[in-house]
Amino acid sequence: MNTIELDSHTAALEEFRAPARPELPSSQPAERLASDLPPPPAWIEIDLRQLKRNFQLINDDKPAHLQILCVVKDEAYGHGALRVAQTALAGGARFLALATLEEAVTLRDRGINARMLLLGDRHEKELPHCLAHDLTCCLSDAQSTERLGRLAARAGQRVPVHLKLNTGMNRYGVRWDQALPLIELICQTKSLALEGILTHFAQSDEADKTFALLQLSRFNQVLSALAARGISVKLRHLCNSGGFLGWEFCRWGFIHPQCAGVFRASHR
Ligand SMILES: Cc1ncc(COP(=O)(O)O)c(C=O)c1O
């Protein structure tokens, strides 16, 4: 953790929290209601030893230069973020990725010290918390880049950032064909270090790979433009679950298995 001072996590993050659930009538406290009701109709059982084994298998299988970034957003897709994160890290994952500030801070508060990447865009009020909790941001616009740069400079830091490219998923990121000015801005900002560049395949797990190949060629265009300018970016990553299972030729810096559940059926 670094030196930026904040109020308590709870107070400072209040405005990012989801709205509270409606309260139960006071005559029916939640515990009593729960004990009166039948068990929920659906649940999921996770064998953490198998999950760890899955990560170990991926880890042993992959070339040494690749790192595993485990996507544990949305409570690790309902698997339970804390335990999946602990298991993934014990199985060799190096980075975790999350969607919201709050879920990342919750993991920090529970003792997870690993590198964490926040996948979406950040509201300006979130940026000081990202610095304070050592959370790596994806950048996709000039305004956030300037704000984060100023905050990092004020804190006397040089913070790593990842540039998010929109190559066709159309959810987050700067368009691949409009990315160069932003890349230059990041590179000129002394308090920021362009550690990574990523994109997200929209359809890599489908049989028809036409669109995924188009996204790959757009990503490659940006990498070539960077190389032509002598800019080297250590972590180039786009292999989400579908990508890393079938696309060995584009495994560069990171691979992004969600929570390695994809291997559950095939390995003991
Ligand atoms: C950049 C990135 N990679 C990987 C994932 C994992 O998802 P999936 O493997 O389902 O595409 C996400 C999920 O949001 C993501 O944003």
The ligand as an SDF file (V2000), in Angstrom:
LIG
                    3D

 16 16  0  0  0  0  0  0  0  0999 V2000
  -10.2840   -8.1810  -20.7790 C   0  0  0  0  0  0  0  0  0  0  0  0
  -11.0410   -9.3900  -20.3310 C   0  0  0  0  0  0  0  0  0  0  0  0
  -10.4770  -10.5920  -20.5020 N   0  0  0  0  0  0  0  0  0  0  0  0
  -11.1050  -11.7060  -20.1260 C   0  0  0  0  0  0  0  0  0  0  0  0
  -12.3510  -11.6640  -19.5320 C   0  0  0  0  0  0  0  0  0  0  0  0
  -12.9600  -12.9570  -19.1550 C   0  0  0  0  0  0  0  0  0  0  0  0
  -14.1070  -13.2080  -19.8380 O   0  0  0  0  0  0  0  0  0  0  0  0
  -14.2870  -14.2800  -21.0120 P   0  0  0  0  0  0  0  0  0  0  0  0
  -13.2110  -15.2930  -20.9210 O   0  0  0  0  0  0  0  0  0  0  0  0
  -15.6390  -14.8340  -20.7200 O   0  0  0  0  0  0  0  0  0  0  0  0
  -14.2960  -13.4910  -22.2730 O   0  0  0  0  0  0  0  0  0  0  0  0
  -12.9800  -10.4270  -19.3300 C   0  0  0  0  0  0  0  0  0  0  0  0
  -14.2960  -10.3340  -18.7350 C   0  0  0  0  0  0  0  0  0  0  0  0
  -14.9140   -9.3120  -18.6570 O   0  0  0  0  0  0  0  0  0  0  0  0
  -12.3090   -9.2440  -19.7450 C   0  0  0  0  0  0  0  0  0  0  0  0
  -12.8710   -8.0340  -19.6010 O   0  0  0  0  0  0  0  0  0  0  0  0
  1  2  1  0
  2  3  1  0
  2 15  2  0
  3  4  2  0
  4  5  1  0
  5  6  1  0
  5 12  2  0
  6  7  1  0
  7  8  1  0
  8  9  2  0
  8 10  1  0
  8 11  1  0
 12 13  1  0
 12 15  1  0
 13 14  2  0
 15 16  1  0
M  END
$$$$
